[in-house]
Amino acid sequence: KNSRKNIWLVIMAACLSLSGVASFFIYKYLRQKHVIASQKANLLKQKLLLSQMNPHFIFNSLNAIQSYIFGQNGMQASIYLSQFAQLMRMILDFSRKDYISLESELEFLKLYMELQQLRIEHKFTYTLVTDEHEEPESVMVPPMLAQPFIENAIEHGFFQRKGKGHIIVSIKREGHFLRYSIEDNGIGLESSKKLKEQNAKHESLAIKITNERLKTLYSIHNGRPAINMTDKAVLDNTTSGVRVTFKIPYKELSSTYDQSNHH
């Protein structure tokens, strides 16, 4: 009996030892995975900043403001210059953060599109759509996810379009996710293909970084991101333009407050 007891004790001790070793290596693996994800996120932040500081946009915005100054419209020039400075400050601030409030994101998008309207002489209008029952100050999102697709619509979708363009940016909750939709009435995917090839360098960088950011974000949640780009004319030949949709995990202020204020 004693020998059987000893055997069972040895087996239990061996099992506990193996369990301890396995737990250690699992912990080490998860910690290493977290460190790698954190390093990748920091690298993406640097890339994000570079992609947002588009020299073409900055130069043309300042030129547009200058035209107001030379046109003796100092008051309007002052307003736009203040908005431009605010946008640059937001970009620098957001590029250091993992999450910002949806309220701040909407403010950024509004400011960005207003300056784009100034730059191309109000050749488009825009609509921002959110859930009425959601509190945007309490919903947390990665900064500037929609901006590259809005820029793409403005630079390529409206370039050869006759008449005024329109962009609809919708950010709404769908269960455990937040669904983004960026829709324009521009010339569409096929028609703008040549224009995109001519200016592919910046566009591919900004959208590629957004893809990488979504992949990193989803890897933490063990999911797979999907950016869907649809040519609206394929679905209905009486319409034109592009619709871009993607989802991110839904987050509230309570679960991300510390992270958003320490990054």
C-alpha positions in Angstrom: 0.0 0.0 0.0 2.8 2.4 0.9 4.5 1.7 -2.3 1.3 2.5 -4.2 0.9 5.7 -2.3 4.5 6.7 -3.1 3.9 5.9 -6.8 0.7 8.1 -6.8 2.6 10.9 -4.9 5.4 10.7 -7.5 2.9 10.8 -10.3 1.0 13.8 -8.8 4.3 15.6 -8.2 5.4 15.0 -11.8 2.0 16.2 -13.0 2.2 19.4 -10.9 5.8 20.0 -12.1 4.8 19.5 -15.7 1.8 21.8 -15.2 4.0 24.4 -13.6 6.5 24.2 -16.5 3.7 24.4 -19.1 2.1 27.4 -17.3 5.5 29.2 -17.3 6.0 28.7 -21.0 2.4 29.7 -21.8 2.8 32.8 -19.7 6.2 33.6 -21.4 4.7 33.0 -24.8 1.7 35.3 -24.1 3.9 38.0 -22.6 6.2 37.8 -25.6 3.2 38.0 -28.0 2.0 41.1 -26.1 5.5 42.8 -26.3 5.7 42.1 -30.0 2.1 43.5 -30.5 3.0 46.6 -28.5 6.2 47.2 -30.5 4.3 46.7 -33.7 1.6 49.2 -32.5 4.3 51.8 -31.7 5.8 51.4 -35.1 2.4 51.8 -36.7 1.9 55.0 -34.7 5.0 56.4 -36.3 3.9 55.3 -39.8 0.5 56.7 -39.1 1.9 60.2 -38.3 3.9 60.2 -41.5 1.0 59.1 -43.6 -1.4 61.8 -42.1 1.1 64.6 -42.7 0.5 64.6 -46.4 2.6 67.4 -47.9 0.2 67.8 -50.8 -2.7 68.5 -48.4 -0.7 70.8 -46.2 0.7 72.8 -49.1 -2.7 73.3 -50.8 -4.4 74.1 -47.5 -1.9 76.9 -46.8 -2.2 78.1 -50.4 -6.0 78.3 -50.0 -5.6 80.3 -46.7 -3.1 82.6 -48.4 -5.6 83.3 -51.2 -8.1 84.6 -48.6 -5.4 86.8 -47.1 -4.6 88.3 -50.6 -8.3 88.6 -51.3 -8.6 91.0 -48.3 -10.7 88.4 -46.4 -8.7 88.4 -43.3 -11.5 87.2 -41.0 -12.1 84.1 -43.1 -8.3 83.5 -43.4 -8.0 83.7 -39.6 -10.8 81.1 -39.1 -9.3 78.7 -41.5 -5.7 79.2 -40.2 -7.0 78.4 -36.7 -8.8 75.3 -38.0 -5.6 74.2 -39.8 -3.5 74.6 -36.7 -6.1 72.7 -34.6 -6.1 69.8 -37.1 -2.3 69.6 -37.1 -2.3 69.5 -33.3 -4.9 66.8 -33.3 -2.9 64.6 -35.7 0.2 64.9 -33.5 -1.8 64.2 -30.4 -3.8 61.3 -31.8 -0.7 59.6 -33.3 0.6 59.0 -29.8 -2.6 57.3 -28.6 -4.1 53.8 -29.0 -7.6 55.1 -28.4 -9.5 58.3 -28.4 -13.2 59.1 -27.8 -15.6 58.8 -30.7 -16.5 62.4 -30.0 -12.9 63.5 -30.6 -12.7 61.3 -33.8 -15.9 62.9 -35.2 -14.5 66.4 -34.4 -11.3 65.5 -36.2 -13.2 64.2 -39.3 -15.4 67.3 -39.4 -12.4 69.6 -39.2 -10.5 67.5 -41.9 -13.4 67.6 -44.3 -14.0 71.3 -43.8 -10.4 72.0 -44.7 -10.6 69.7 -47.7 -13.7 71.7 -48.8 -11.6 74.9 -48.6 -8.7 73.3 -50.5 -10.9 72.2 -53.5 -13.3 75.1 -53.4 -16.3 73.4 -51.8 -16.7 70.8 -54.6 -18.2 68.3 -52.2 -20.5 68.2 -49.1 -20.5 65.6 -46.3 -22.7 64.0 -43.7 -21.6 62.4 -40.5 -23.9 59.7 -39.1 -23.8 58.1 -35.7 -26.2 56.2 -33.4 -28.6 58.7 -31.7 -28.7 56.6 -28.5 -24.9 56.2 -28.2 -22.8 58.7 -26.2 -19.8 59.5 -28.4 -17.7 60.7 -25.5 -18.0 57.2 -23.9 -17.2 55.1 -26.9 -13.5 54.6 -27.6 -12.0 54.1 -31.1 -8.5 53.9 -32.6 -7.8 57.4 -34.1 -8.1 58.3 -37.7 -9.2 55.0 -39.2 -11.7 56.5 -41.6 -9.5 59.4 -42.8 -7.4 57.6 -45.5 -10.7 56.4 -47.2 -12.2 59.9 -47.1 -9.0 61.3 -48.6 -9.1 58.6 -51.3 -12.7 59.6 -52.2 -11.8 63.3 -52.4 -8.5 62.9 -54.3 -9.7 60.3 -56.8 -13.5 60.0 -56.6 -14.3 63.6 -57.2 -11.4 64.5 -59.5 -13.2 64.1 -62.8 -16.8 64.2 -61.5 -19.2 66.8 -62.9 -21.3 68.4 -60.3 -20.9 68.4 -56.5 -19.6 65.3 -54.7 -21.0 64.0 -51.4 -19.4 61.8 -48.7 -21.4 60.0 -46.1 -19.4 58.7 -43.1 -21.3 56.4 -40.8 -20.0 55.0 -37.5 -22.7 52.8 -35.8 -22.7 50.0 -33.3 -23.6 46.4 -34.4 -23.6 44.1 -31.4 -20.1 43.8 -30.1 -18.7 45.8 -33.0 -18.5 49.3 -34.4 -19.3 49.4 -38.1 -17.6 52.1 -40.2 -19.0 53.0 -43.6 -17.4 55.6 -45.9 -19.5 56.2 -49.0 -19.1 58.7 -51.9 -20.8 59.5 -55.2 -17.6 59.9 -57.1 -16.5 58.3 -60.4 -16.1 54.8 -58.9 -13.4 52.2 -58.6 -12.9 51.3 -62.2 -13.1 54.9 -63.6 -10.5 56.1 -61.0 -8.0 53.3 -61.5 -5.7 55.3 -63.7 -5.8 58.3 -61.3 -4.9 56.0 -58.4 -2.0 54.6 -60.3 -0.6 58.1 -60.9 -0.8 58.9 -57.2 -0.5 55.5 -55.7 2.4 56.1 -53.4 0.7 58.1 -50.7 -2.7 56.4 -51.1 -1.3 52.9 -50.8 0.8 53.9 -47.7 -2.2 55.4 -45.8 -4.6 52.6 -46.6 -1.9 49.9 -46.1 -1.2 51.3 -42.6 -4.9 51.2 -41.8 -5.0 47.6 -42.9 -2.1 46.8 -40.7 -3.7 48.6 -37.8 -6.9 46.6 -38.2 -4.9 43.4 -38.3 -3.0 44.3 -35.1 -6.3 45.3 -33.4 -8.0 42.1 -34.4 -5.1 39.8 -33.5 -5.6 40.9 -29.8 -9.2 39.8 -30.1 -8.4 36.7 -32.1 -10.5 37.9 -35.1 -10.0 38.6 -38.7 -10.5 42.1 -40.1 -12.1 42.7 -43.4 -12.2 46.0 -45.4 -14.8 45.7 -48.1 -14.6 48.2 -51.0 -17.6 48.1 -53.3 -18.1 49.9 -56.6 -21.7 51.1 -56.3 -22.3 51.0 -60.1 -21.8 47.2 -60.0 -24.8 46.9 -57.7 -26.9 49.6 -59.4 -25.9 51.2 -62.8 -27.9 54.3 -62.0 -25.5 55.2 -59.2 -21.8 55.8 -59.0 -19.1 56.0 -56.3 -17.5 53.7 -53.8 -18.6 52.3 -50.4 -16.0 51.2 -47.9 -17.0 49.2 -44.8 -15.1 47.6 -41.9 -15.8 46.7 -38.3 -13.7 47.1 -35.1 -14.4 45.6 -31.6 -16.7 47.9 -29.6 -15.0 49.5 -26.6 -16.4 51.7 -23.9 -14.5 54.3 -21.8 -14.3 52.2 -18.7 -12.4 49.4 -20.4 -9.8 51.7 -22.2 -9.5 54.8 -20.0 -6.1 53.9 -18.5 -4.7 52.7 -21.8 -5.9 55.8 -23.7 -4.4 58.1 -21.1 -1.0 56.4 -20.8 -0.1 56.0 -24.5 
